[in-house]
């Protein structure tokens, strides 16, 4: 079972590296907002894998809070980016 979690964490790490590449090299601000949202989701996935591996449910409220902050942050950033695109 430990091998499955290791493989999942490697896959999450590769996905995070690709998302960070898009975050740094994104041609537009909306691409960067989406990449940042993907990084937040991948962080939640990694924390979820930790919760599943150690069977420690004490971090679940933290996962919910980070998910909410990530959603609100990406929504606000997307609205700001759309406003900037309209004024150009």
KEVEX-545065 format. One record per residue: x, y, z of N, C-alpha, C in turn; residue number from 1; residue in one letter. Coordinates in pm, whole numbers, padded with zeros to 5 digits. Layout:
KEVEX-545065
pt nx=X, ny=Y, nz=Z, cax=X, cay=Y, caz=Z, cx=X, cy=Y, cz=Z, nr=NUM, rest=a $
...
***
This chain:
KEVEX-545065
pt nx=00082, ny=-00119, nz=00000, cax=00000, cay=00000, caz=00000, cx=00086, cy=00125, cz=00000, nr=1, rest=x $
pt nx=00203, ny=00118, nz=00062, cax=00292, cay=00234, caz=00066, cx=00343, cy=00271, cz=-00073, nr=2, rest=x $
pt nx=00357, ny=00170, nz=-00160, cax=00403, cay=00198, caz=-00297, cx=00299, cy=00278, cz=-00375, nr=3, rest=x $
pt nx=00173, ny=00250, nz=-00351, cax=00066, cay=00323, caz=-00420, cx=00070, cy=00471, cz=-00380, nr=4, rest=x $
pt nx=00087, ny=00496, nz=-00252, cax=00094, cay=00635, caz=-00206, cx=00219, cy=00705, cz=-00261, nr=5, rest=x $
pt nx=00329, ny=00632, nz=-00270, cax=00451, cay=00691, caz=-00325, cx=00432, cy=00726, cz=-00472, nr=6, rest=x $
pt nx=00368, ny=00638, nz=-00547, cax=00342, cay=00665, caz=-00689, cx=00249, cy=00785, cz=-00705, nr=7, rest=x $
pt nx=00147, ny=00792, nz=-00621, cax=00054, cay=00905, caz=-00627, cx=00126, cy=01035, cz=-00596, nr=8, rest=x $
pt nx=00210, ny=01035, nz=-00497, cax=00283, cay=01157, caz=-00462, cx=00382, cy=01197, cz=-00572, nr=9, rest=x $
pt nx=00442, ny=01100, nz=-00639, cax=00530, cay=01133, caz=-00752, cx=00448, cy=01195, cz=-00865, nr=10, rest=x $
pt nx=00332, ny=01138, nz=-00892, cax=00247, cay=01194, caz=-00997, cx=00200, cy=01335, cz=-00962, nr=11, rest=x $
pt nx=00167, ny=01357, nz=-00836, cax=00128, cay=01491, caz=-00792, cx=00245, cy=01588, cz=-00805, nr=12, rest=x $
pt nx=00365, ny=01541, nz=-00773, cax=00484, cay=01625, caz=-00786, cx=00511, cy=01664, cz=-00930, nr=13, rest=x $
pt nx=00496, ny=01569, nz=-01023, cax=00515, cay=01600, caz=-01165, cx=00409, cy=01700, cz=-01212, nr=14, rest=x $
pt nx=00285, ny=01678, nz=-01171, cax=00178, cay=01771, caz=-01209, cx=00203, cy=01909, cz=-01152, nr=15, rest=x $
pt nx=00253, ny=01916, nz=-01029, cax=00284, cay=02046, caz=-00969, cx=00397, cy=02116, cz=-01042, nr=16, rest=x $
pt nx=00497, ny=02040, nz=-01085, cax=00608, cay=02100, caz=-01161, cx=00557, cy=02157, cz=-01294, nr=17, rest=x $
pt nx=00470, ny=02084, nz=-01360, cax=00413, cay=02134, caz=-01486, cx=00326, cy=02258, cz=-01464, nr=18, rest=x $
pt nx=00250, ny=02257, nz=-01355, cax=00166, cay=02373, caz=-01324, cx=00252, cy=02494, cz=-01288, nr=19, rest=x $
pt nx=00361, ny=02472, nz=-01215, cax=00450, cay=02583, caz=-01182, cx=00518, cy=02638, cz=-01307, nr=20, rest=x $
pt nx=00549, ny=02552, nz=-01402, cax=00605, cay=02598, caz=-01529, cx=00504, cy=02690, cz=-01600, nr=21, rest=x $
pt nx=00378, ny=02649, nz=-01602, cax=00275, cay=02731, caz=-01667, cx=00254, cy=02860, cz=-01588, nr=22, rest=x $
pt nx=00268, ny=02852, nz=-01457, cax=00252, cay=02972, caz=-01374, cx=00360, cy=03075, cz=-01406, nr=23, rest=x $
pt nx=00481, ny=03029, nz=-01428, cax=00591, cay=03120, caz=-01457, cx=00595, cy=03165, cz=-01602, nr=24, rest=x $
pt nx=00555, ny=03080, nz=-01695, cax=00568, cay=03110, caz=-01837, cx=00435, cy=03139, cz=-01907, nr=25, rest=x $
pt nx=00326, ny=03147, nz=-01830, cax=00195, cay=03166, caz=-01891, cx=00188, cy=03290, cz=-01978, nr=26, rest=x $
pt nx=00132, ny=03278, nz=-02098, cax=00128, cay=03396, caz=-02184, cx=00030, cy=03503, cz=-02136, nr=27, rest=x $
pt nx=-00070, ny=03465, nz=-02060, cax=-00166, cay=03566, caz=-02012, cx=-00186, cy=03550, cz=-01862, nr=28, rest=x $
pt nx=-00249, ny=03649, nz=-01806, cax=-00274, cay=03645, caz=-01661, cx=-00379, cy=03539, cz=-01626, nr=29, rest=x $
pt nx=-00472, ny=03512, nz=-01716, cax=-00570, cay=03408, caz=-01689, cx=-00505, cy=03270, cz=-01685, nr=30, rest=x $
pt nx=-00404, ny=03247, nz=-01769, cax=-00330, cay=03121, caz=-01763, cx=-00261, cy=03107, cz=-01628, nr=31, rest=x $
pt nx=-00208, ny=03215, nz=-01578, cax=-00142, cay=03211, caz=-01448, cx=-00241, cy=03187, cz=-01335, nr=32, rest=x $
pt nx=-00359, ny=03243, nz=-01345, cax=-00462, cay=03221, caz=-01243, cx=-00504, cy=03074, cz=-01241, nr=33, rest=x $
pt nx=-00523, ny=03017, nz=-01358, cax=-00562, cay=02876, caz=-01365, cx=-00449, cy=02787, cz=-01312, nr=34, rest=x $
pt nx=-00325, ny=02819, nz=-01345, cax=-00212, cay=02740, caz=-01296, cx=-00201, cy=02749, cz=-01144, nr=35, rest=x $
pt nx=-00225, ny=02866, nz=-01090, cax=-00221, cay=02881, caz=-00944, cx=-00333, cy=02801, cz=-00878, nr=36, rest=x $
pt nx=-00449, ny=02799, nz=-00940, cax=-00560, cay=02720, caz=-00889, cx=-00526, cy=02571, cz=-00894, nr=37, rest=x $
pt nx=-00459, ny=02527, nz=-00999, cax=-00416, cay=02387, caz=-01009, cx=-00315, cy=02354, cz=-00899, nr=38, rest=x $
pt nx=-00225, ny=02446, nz=-00869, cax=-00127, cay=02423, caz=-00762, cx=-00198, cy=02410, cz=-00628, nr=39, rest=x $
pt nx=-00300, ny=02490, nz=-00604, cax=-00376, cay=02480, caz=-00479, cx=-00447, cy=02344, cz=-00472, nr=40, rest=x $
pt nx=-00507, ny=02302, nz=-00582, cax=-00575, cay=02172, caz=-00583, cx=-00476, cy=02058, cz=-00561, nr=41, rest=x $
pt nx=-00359, ny=02068, nz=-00623, cax=-00259, cay=01963, caz=-00604, cx=-00206, cy=01960, cz=-00460, nr=42, rest=x $
pt nx=-00199, ny=02076, nz=-00397, cax=-00163, cay=02080, caz=-00256, cx=-00269, cy=02010, cz=-00171, nr=43, rest=x $
pt nx=-00394, ny=02032, nz=-00205, cax=-00502, cay=01965, caz=-00134, cx=-00497, cy=01814, cz=-00156, nr=44, rest=x $
pt nx=-00465, ny=01773, nz=-00277, cax=-00455, cay=01630, caz=-00306, cx=-00341, cy=01567, cz=-00225, nr=45, rest=x $
pt nx=-00228, ny=01635, nz=-00220, cax=-00115, cay=01583, caz=-00142, cx=-00151, cy=01573, cz=00006, nr=46, rest=x $
pt nx=-00220, ny=01672, nz=00057, cax=-00263, cay=01667, caz=00197, cx=-00367, cy=01556, cz=00217, nr=47, rest=x $
pt nx=-00452, ny=01535, nz=00118, cax=-00549, cay=01425, caz=00126, cx=-00481, cy=01289, cz=00126, nr=48, rest=x $
pt nx=-00376, ny=01275, nz=00049, cax=-00298, cay=01151, caz=00049, cx=-00235, cy=01130, cz=00187, nr=49, rest=x $
pt nx=-00185, ny=01237, nz=00246, cax=-00129, cay=01228, caz=00381, cx=-00236, cy=01180, cz=00480, nr=50, rest=x $
pt nx=-00355, ny=01238, nz=00471, cax=-00464, cay=01200, caz=00561, cx=-00499, cy=01053, cz=00541, nr=51, rest=x $
pt nx=-00504, ny=01008, nz=00417, cax=-00538, cay=00869, caz=00389, cx=-00429, cy=00774, cz=00435, nr=52, rest=x $
pt nx=-00304, ny=00812, nz=00414, cax=-00193, cay=00722, caz=00450, cx=-00181, cy=00704, cz=00600, nr=53, rest=x $
pt nx=-00187, ny=00814, nz=00673, cax=-00171, cay=00807, caz=00819, cx=-00304, cy=00789, cz=00893, nr=54, rest=x $
pt nx=-00412, ny=00787, nz=00821, cax=-00547, cay=00771, caz=00879, cx=-00569, cy=00869, cz=00994, nr=55, rest=x $
pt nx=-00535, ny=00994, nz=00964, cax=-00545, cay=01101, caz=01063, cx=-00645, cy=01204, cz=01012, nr=56, rest=x $
pt nx=-00764, ny=01201, nz=01065, cax=-00870, cay=01289, caz=01018, cx=-00867, cy=01428, cz=01077, nr=57, rest=x $
pt nx=-00767, ny=01460, nz=01158, cax=-00763, cay=01591, caz=01222, cx=-00731, cy=01703, cz=01123, nr=58, rest=x $
pt nx=-00680, ny=01670, nz=01005, cax=-00645, cay=01773, caz=00907, cx=-00757, cy=01802, cz=00807, nr=59, rest=x $
pt nx=-00868, ny=01734, nz=00818, cax=-00976, cay=01753, caz=00722, cx=-01034, cy=01894, cz=00728, nr=60, rest=x $
pt nx=-01056, ny=01954, nz=00844, cax=-01103, cay=02094, caz=00844, cx=-01003, cy=02189, cz=00778, nr=61, rest=x $
pt nx=-00875, ny=02161, nz=00793, cax=-00773, cay=02242, caz=00726, cx=-00786, cy=02229, cz=00574, nr=62, rest=x $
pt nx=-00813, ny=02110, nz=00526, cax=-00833, cay=02090, caz=00382, cx=-00952, cy=02171, cz=00331, nr=63, rest=x $
pt nx=-01060, ny=02170, nz=00408, cax=-01178, cay=02247, caz=00369, cx=-01148, cy=02397, cz=00367, nr=64, rest=x $
pt nx=-01074, ny=02444, nz=00464, cax=-01041, cay=02587, caz=00469, cx=-00951, cy=02628, cz=00353, nr=65, rest=x $
pt nx=-00850, ny=02546, nz=00322, cax=-00760, cay=02579, caz=00212, cx=-00836, cy=02574, cz=00079, nr=66, rest=x $
pt nx=-00927, ny=02479, nz=00064, cax=-01007, cay=02471, caz=-00058, cx=-01093, cy=02596, cz=-00074, nr=67, rest=x $
pt nx=-01151, ny=02642, nz=00034, cax=-01234, cay=02762, caz=00028, cx=-01151, cy=02885, cz=-00006, nr=68, rest=x $
pt nx=-01036, ny=02900, nz=00057, cax=-00948, cay=03013, caz=00028, cx=-00900, cy=03007, cz=-00117, nr=69, rest=x $
pt nx=-00866, ny=02889, nz=-00166, cax=-00823, cay=02874, caz=-00304, cx=-00933, cy=02910, cz=-00402, nr=70, rest=x $
pt nx=-01055, ny=02869, nz=-00373, cax=-01168, cay=02902, caz=-00461, cx=-01194, cy=03052, cz=-00463, nr=71, rest=x $
pt nx=-01199, ny=03112, nz=-00346, cax=-01226, cay=03257, caz=-00339, cx=-01113, cy=03336, cz=-00404, nr=72, rest=x $
pt nx=-00990, ny=03293, nz=-00382, cax=-00876, cay=03363, caz=-00441, cx=-00874, cy=03353, cz=-00592, nr=73, rest=x $
pt nx=-00899, ny=03236, nz=-00645, cax=-00898, cay=03221, caz=-00791, cx=-01016, cy=03293, cz=-00854, nr=74, rest=x $
pt nx=-01129, ny=03296, nz=-00788, cax=-01244, cay=03370, caz=-00841, cx=-01216, cy=03519, cz=-00843, nr=75, rest=x $
pt nx=-01159, ny=03570, nz=-00736, cax=-01126, cay=03713, caz=-00732, cx=-01021, cy=03749, cz=-00835, nr=76, rest=x $
pt nx=-00920, ny=03665, nz=-00851, cax=-00815, cay=03692, caz=-00949, cx=-00869, cy=03686, cz=-01091, nr=77, rest=x $
pt nx=-00958, ny=03593, nz=-01118, cax=-01018, cay=03583, caz=-01251, cx=-01103, cy=03707, cz=-01282, nr=78, rest=x $
pt nx=-01179, ny=03753, nz=-01183, cax=-01258, cay=03875, caz=-01205, cx=-01169, cy=03997, cz=-01232, nr=79, rest=x $
pt nx=-01061, ny=04007, nz=-01157, cax=-00968, cay=04117, caz=-01177, cx=-00903, cy=04110, cz=-01315, nr=80, rest=x $
pt nx=-00866, ny=03990, nz=-01358, cax=-00804, cay=03974, caz=-01489, cx=-00901, cy=04007, cz=-01601, nr=81, rest=x $
pt nx=-01027, ny=03971, nz=-01585, cax=-01126, cay=04003, caz=-01687, cx=-01148, cy=04153, cz=-01695, nr=82, rest=x $
pt nx=-01150, ny=04219, nz=-01582, cax=-01165, cay=04366, caz=-01582, cx=-01048, cy=04433, cz=-01652, nr=83, rest=x $
pt nx=-00929, ny=04384, nz=-01628, cax=-00811, cay=04442, caz=-01694, cx=-00817, cy=04421, cz=-01844, nr=84, rest=x $
pt nx=-00865, ny=04306, nz=-01888, cax=-00874, cay=04279, caz=-02031, cx=-00980, cy=04369, cz=-02096, nr=85, rest=x $
pt nx=-01086, ny=04401, nz=-02026, cax=-01191, cay=04489, caz=-02083, cx=-01143, cy=04631, cz=-02099, nr=86, rest=x $
pt nx=-01056, ny=04677, nz=-02010, cax=-01012, cay=04817, caz=-02013, cx=-00896, cy=04839, cz=-02108, nr=87, rest=x $
pt nx=-00849, ny=04739, nz=-02173, cax=-00738, cay=04757, caz=-02267, cx=-00786, cy=04794, cz=-02401, nr=88, rest=x $
***
